[in-house]
Amino acid sequence: MVAEVVKESEAEAKPKAEKQTNCLACNKLIKKLKHYYRNGKFYCSKKCWRAFIDKSKLDEKK
């Protein structure tokens, strides 16, 4: 009985990580067959990944 309570409290303490469904650069829906994965994030293409990197570099300089 006590073990069940501990397991339930551990399950509540760990929030589930949400699955990323949209590209970070252009906000398009990411399809399972076509996606570009870099540094723990998903993008719809290499072009969007480059655009996101370039945009973040410009924001850091400001």
C-alpha positions as a Python dict, from the first residue, in 0.01 Angstrom:
ca = {
    (1, 'M'): (0, 0, 0),
    (2, 'V'): (278, 244, 92),
    (3, 'A'): (473, 153, -223),
    (4, 'E'): (170, 243, -435),
    (5, 'V'): (146, 586, -272),
    (6, 'V'): (515, 651, -337),
    (7, 'K'): (482, 549, -703),
    (8, 'E'): (180, 777, -747),
    (9, 'S'): (361, 1074, -593),
    (10, 'E'): (665, 1016, -818),
    (11, 'A'): (443, 1003, -1124),
    (12, 'E'): (282, 1333, -1032),
    (13, 'A'): (617, 1498, -962),
    (14, 'K'): (761, 1423, -1310),
    (15, 'P'): (590, 1637, -1575),
    (16, 'K'): (576, 1478, -1917),
    (17, 'A'): (782, 1650, -2182),
    (18, 'E'): (560, 1785, -2457),
    (19, 'K'): (638, 1669, -2807),
    (20, 'Q'): (734, 1951, -3039),
    (21, 'T'): (488, 1969, -3330),
    (22, 'N'): (579, 2295, -3505),
    (23, 'C'): (898, 2427, -3660),
    (24, 'L'): (1067, 2689, -3442),
    (25, 'A'): (1156, 2912, -3737),
    (26, 'C'): (842, 2917, -3952),
    (27, 'N'): (584, 2755, -3720),
    (28, 'K'): (479, 2499, -3983),
    (29, 'L'): (357, 2157, -3877),
    (30, 'I'): (643, 1905, -3862),
    (31, 'K'): (565, 1581, -4041),
    (32, 'K'): (714, 1260, -3912),
    (33, 'L'): (872, 1165, -4245),
    (34, 'K'): (1020, 1507, -4315),
    (35, 'H'): (1193, 1676, -4025),
    (36, 'Y'): (1534, 1814, -3942),
    (37, 'Y'): (1668, 1748, -3591),
    (38, 'R'): (1949, 1956, -3445),
    (39, 'N'): (2053, 2024, -3084),
    (40, 'G'): (1744, 1868, -2931),
    (41, 'K'): (1495, 2063, -3145),
    (42, 'F'): (1297, 1986, -3459),
    (43, 'Y'): (1277, 2202, -3771),
    (44, 'C'): (1094, 2143, -4099),
    (45, 'S'): (1409, 2180, -4312),
    (46, 'K'): (1776, 2268, -4304),
    (47, 'K'): (1687, 2613, -4439),
    (48, 'C'): (1462, 2681, -4140),
    (49, 'W'): (1732, 2558, -3903),
    (50, 'R'): (1984, 2802, -4056),
    (51, 'A'): (1730, 3085, -4039),
    (52, 'F'): (1664, 3015, -3671),
    (53, 'I'): (2038, 3008, -3592),
    (54, 'D'): (2101, 3332, -3783),
    (55, 'K'): (1807, 3504, -3614),
    (56, 'S'): (1921, 3396, -3267),
    (57, 'K'): (2273, 3526, -3334),
    (58, 'L'): (2133, 3866, -3435),
    (59, 'D'): (1921, 3877, -3119),
    (60, 'E'): (2226, 3803, -2900),
    (61, 'K'): (2420, 4092, -3051),
    (62, 'K'): (2145, 4344, -2971),
}
